[in-house]
């Protein structure tokens, strides 16, 4: 099988302000793909962990073209029809060459002419690099803001997120990554241990509205964020089931918020995992309202809340959850 990549020229014409400020500018994308059986190709913009279509084109004799105005510089996906995941490319002002080869199990691509893409790909091979060190290499790069958002923020406290944001160039303050992280740090600060749990309303599997605060005040409650599609969540469920069965008669309960999109999958997971507690979901994936209120960036994620509605612990799983409940109920 010939693995030689065929060149795909991508010309991104836009206004790239000094210090990497982003602008909406016309983009011209044309190219040739090797081995593609797809009939269409999609241009998708990265938006808060999701890729959203902004343009599409018909592939004719292995070639295609795009014409639309987009935000530059920014991360985009080029997704072939029938493929689940897009090829990730940072587009910026100036000619960019992308080589795509669809022979094999997964499409491969190589990008030339994008400084942002070079930095993006370099990050994948430098996983031992700290967030501070990576940002300080180029504080004005959009990839620095992206990496802080997508790679590093999960393990940082709200205060640490703010400290790292301050290392970025002011020109990036209006990028989605900086805006989301500022908001995230504020929301996570509001739900640190010692603060009162925030109330919200969602919907149970039967379509009834359920208010979270109605489930507080009777004992300790584990507010659990999960989803049927989340492998780590499903692996943690037996631990929560064991804790629930052991301490439910002493007042312990679980209130589960699902980040699912498909109701049938959500209900099946509840039944399969034998999750015999209160369940709600907006069926809105990462746009789930309760998850946003609590600054949830990953799942499984949880908060342990006392009978007075005060948060006493956050993101305790496995043996740590069992130990915390043992101290509460067996002392």
N, C-alpha and C positions, 0 to 999 in steps of 0.2 A: 504494500500500500504506500503510495507516495505521500509523504508527510510534509513535503515542501509547502510552505504557506504562500498563498497568493495575495499580493498586495491589494489593499483597499484604501483608496485615498479619501480622507475626510477633511474637508476644508471648513473651518469654523471661523466665520467673519464676524467680529463683534467689537464693542468698545470695551477695552480692558483698562480701567482707570488705574492710576498710580497706586501702588501698595495693595494690589489685588482686590480692589473694590469691585463689587459685582454690578453688572449692568445687563438689562434686557437688550439683546442685539440679534440681528438676523443670522441664522446658521444655515450653511449649505453643506450637505452631506451626500456624497456619492461614492459608490464603490462596487467591488466585485467579490463574490463569495465562492469559495471552492466547496463542492460537494453538497450544496444546499438543495434539499427537496422541498423546502418551504415555498409558499406562494406569496407570503407577505413578510415584512420586517417592520419592527416597531421601535420607535425612539421613545424612551421612558426617562422621566426625570426622577431622581432620588428625592424622596420627601418623607422625613421622619421614619426611617427604617423600611419604607415601602417604595417600590418603583411604580410610577403612575404614567400611563401613556400620554404623550403630547403630540405624536405624529405617527403616521404609518405610510408605507409605500409598497407597491407591488414589485416583486422580484421578476425581472424580465431578462432572459438569457444570462442569468447570473449577476445582473447589475440592478441597482436601485438608486433612488435619490430622495432626499428630504429637503423641504423648504418650510421653515417656521422660525419664529422669534423665540429665543430661549435665554435663560439667565446664564451668564458667563462670568468667570469660570465656575464650573459646577460639575458634579458627578451625574452621569447619564448611563442608561442601559441601552444596549442594542440587542433586541430579543427577536429571534426567529420564530415565526409562527409554529406552534406545536412544542416549543421549548418552554420549560417552567421557569428557568432563571435566565436573566439577561447577561450579556457580557458587559462588564463594568468599565467605563471609560470616563476619565476627567477631560472634558472639552474646555478649550480656551481659545483665545484669539490667535489665529495663524494656521497655516496648513498642518494637518495632522494625518499621518499615514497609519492605517490599521490593517494588519494582516489577519484574516480569519480562515480557519480550516475546520470544516464540519465533518471531515472523515474521522471515524473513531467514535467512541462512546459519548464524548462530550466535545462541544465546539471549543477551539482554542483561538486565542488572539494575541497579537503583539502590536503595541502602539509606539509610534515614533513621532516626535515633534511636539509632544506635550510634556512640559516640565512637571506639571502637576501629576500626570500619570506615572512618570518615573519615580516620583516621591511616594506615590500611593503604592506602587508595586514594591518599592524598597521597604516599606513598612512591614509587609508580610514576612520578610526575611529577617526582621530585627525585633522579634517579640520580646527580647530581654531588655529593650530600651525603655527607660522610664518616660512617662508623659512629659515631665519637665524637660528632659534632655531632648526629646523629639521636637517639642515646640520651639525650644531655644535655637535649634538648628536653622529654622526659618519661621519666625513668628508671623510673617505676613502671608504665608501660603495658606490657601483654602484647605489644603490637605491637613495642615496642623489643626485647624478647627474641626475638621471631619474626624480625625483620629481621636481627638479628645472626646468627642461625642460618641463615636461608635466603638472605640477600642478601650479607652481608659476610664470613662466616667463611671462604669459599673462598680469599680472597686474604690471609688473616692467618696469621702464624706461631703455633705453640702458645702462646708467651709473649704475643703480642698478643691472642689470644683470651682468655686469663686476665685481661689488663689491661682489656679491654672488658667482660668479665663483672663485674668489680669496680665498674663504673659503674652497673650496674643496681640497682634497689631490692632489699633482702634479701627482700622479700615474694615475689619471683619465683624464689627459689632452687629451689623444688620444681617449677617449670614444666618441661615436657618439653624446652624449648629450652635452658635453663640446664643441666639434668642431662646432656643429650646433648653439649653443647659442653664441659663440664668433662671428661667421659670422653674426648671426641675429642682435646682438648688433651693429656691424659695419654698417650694412645696414640700420637699423632703425635710427641710428645717422645721416646718410646721408639724411634722408627724414623728419627730424624734422621741425616744423614750422620755417620759415625764410630761408630755403634752397630751391634751385630750383628743380622743379619736374624732375624726370628722364624719358627720352624718351624710348619708346619701340614700337615694331611692333607685332601685333597679327592678328587674322583672324575673319571676321564677319560671320554671319550665311550663307551668300551667297558664302563664300569661298574666299572673297577678302581680301588682306592684308591691314591693317589699321594702320597708324602711329599716335601715341597718340599726338605728338607735333603739328600735323596738326589741332588739335582741341583746341589748346591754343591760347591766344592772343585776343580773341573776347569778352570775358567776364569771369565771374567766372565759374569754372568747378568742379563738384563733381566727383572725381575718385572713383568709387564704386566697391568693391570686394564682390562678392556674389555667390550663386549657387542655382539651382532649388531644390536641396536636403536639403538645409539649412533652417530649420524652422524659426529661428530668422531673417534670411534675408527676407523671404517671409512676415513675420509680419511687417518688417520695410518698405517694398516696398510701401505700401499706403502712408506713410509719405513722401517718396521721390517723389512719383507721385504728391502729393498735392503741394509740394514745386516747382516742375518743372512746373506744370500748372500755378502756381501763378506768377512765375518770369521768365519764358522762354522768354517772349516778352521784358524783360529788359536785356537779355543777359545771363541769367543763363542756363547752360546745364549740362548734366550728361553723363559720359563715363563709361560704366559698363564692368567690367572684370569678367567673370564667371569661377569658379573652377569646372565646371561640367565635367563629363566623357562621358555622353550620349547626343548627339546632339538633338535628338528628345525631351528629357525631358527639355533641355535648351530652345529650341524654344517654347515649350508648355508653360513654365513658363513665358516667355516674353509676349506671347499673353494673357495668363490668367490674369496676373497682370497688363496688359496694360502699359508696359514699353516702351514709345515712344521716345527712345533716342538711341544713338550709343551703340552697343553691340559687344564684341569680346570675344574669348575664344580659348585657345590651346587644350581644351578638355583633359587636362592633370591632373585634380584633384589637389592635393597639389604640384605637380611638375610644375604648371603654372609659366611661366617665369616672367611675370609682378609681380606676388605675391612674388616671391623670390627677385626681385629687390627692392621691397618696404618693405621687412621684414614683410610680412603679416603672422601672426601666428593664426589668428582666423577670421571668417567671421560671420556677416557682418563687414566690415572694410572699412574706406574711408578716403580721403584727400580732403580738399577744397583748390583750387588753384586759385590765382588771375589772372587778364589779362596779367601780366608780367611773368607768369609761376612760381610764388613763392608760396610755400605751406604756407597757413595761419592758417590751423587748421587740426587736425587729429582725426578721430573716433568721430565725432559729429553726434548724432542721435536724433530722436524724437523731443522734444521741443527745444533742444539745437541747432539742425540744423535750425529749423524755426526761432529761435531768431537771429542766426548769419546772416541769409539771410535778415531778417527784418532790421537789423542794416545796412547792406550793401545797400539795395535797397530802404529803406523807411526813411532814415535819412534826 
